[in-house]
């Protein structure tokens, strides 16, 4: 079996669980050296031990709060000091807050979410780009299908994810002169711990998960590993793609559905 990202160095934010965990796993399975971060130590260290035992690549976990600029800078410096290069940056860390109407959302909540979901992507890119340019590497930004579809009672989250897509295109233009590609993945319903947490906040978690599965033409949610495989494609194979948004959606955006919210 050929290793599709052998000896490449990748940085993955929010890599200890969910989509980020899937990306770290697939990259390590394809020979990459991955530095990944999250705020929580236990899950990150557990994943590090599991993947390093399995190989063939390597991974190192670093604690990092991506809402803090100094933490992001430290993550990039650590990676370069350890491996001497960065070939791929995956901006993934973020959060979907509980659904809340605009009327009940404060400006401070909106700003905090933008700082976590959007500004962190900008800063990680800013500090990684000098090293990515040396390697003609690439950036992968994780957005969301709802950036295109919209989502009820989630205006700040949708806004943050829409801005990621726009920033991806703008950075792709700027970095083309250095042969650095910048692309984006927009997942729909992927079964992750965050999805389970959000379902658990509804009156019937099982029904919420079933509804999430039924939202796709394929009748199921995506997986963490499928997320990793799409990221690997963008990093290793899609060498003539920059500024694109790839949907990881199972067809959720296709066909009509019952969407009217007008009271009968």
URKA-V845487 format. One line per field, one symbol per residue. ss: DSSP state (h for helix, s for strand, l for the rest). phi: phi as a letter, one per 40 degrees, with the letter a starting at -180 (. if undefined). psi: psi as a letter, one per 40 degrees, with the letter a starting at -180 (. if undefined). Layout:
ss->???
phi->???
psi->???
This chain:
ss->llllllllsssssllllhhhhhhhhhhhhlllssssssllhhhhhhhhhhhhhhlllsssssslllllhhhhhhhhhhhhhhhllllssssllllllllllhhhllhhhhhhhhhhhhhhhhhhhhhhhhhhhhhllssssslllhhhhlllllhhhhhhhhhhhhhhhhhhhhhhhhllsssssssllsllhhhhhhhhllllhhhhhhhhhhlllllllslhhhhhhhhhhhhhhlllllllssssllllllllllllllll
phi->.cccbcgcbbbbcgccagdccccddccccbgcbbbbbacccccccccdccccccgccbabcbcabccbdccccccccdccccbgabbabbcbdiabcdcacddbcccccccccccccbcccccccdccddccccbfcabbbcbadccccgacfadccccccccccccdcccccccccbfccbbabbcccbcbdccccccccccbccccccccccccdcgaccbcccccccccdccbbccbbagcbbcbbggcccgcacbcbccc
psi->hihefheihihhifeeiaddddddddddefeihhhiiidhddddddddddddddaeaiihhhhhheehddddddddddddddeeihdhhhhdhaihiihhiddehiddddddddddddddddddddddddddddefaihhhhbidedddiihffddddddddddddddddddddeddefhihiihgibhhhidddddddeeidgdddddddddeeideeiiiiddddddddddddddfefhieihhhgefedeiiiihehehi.
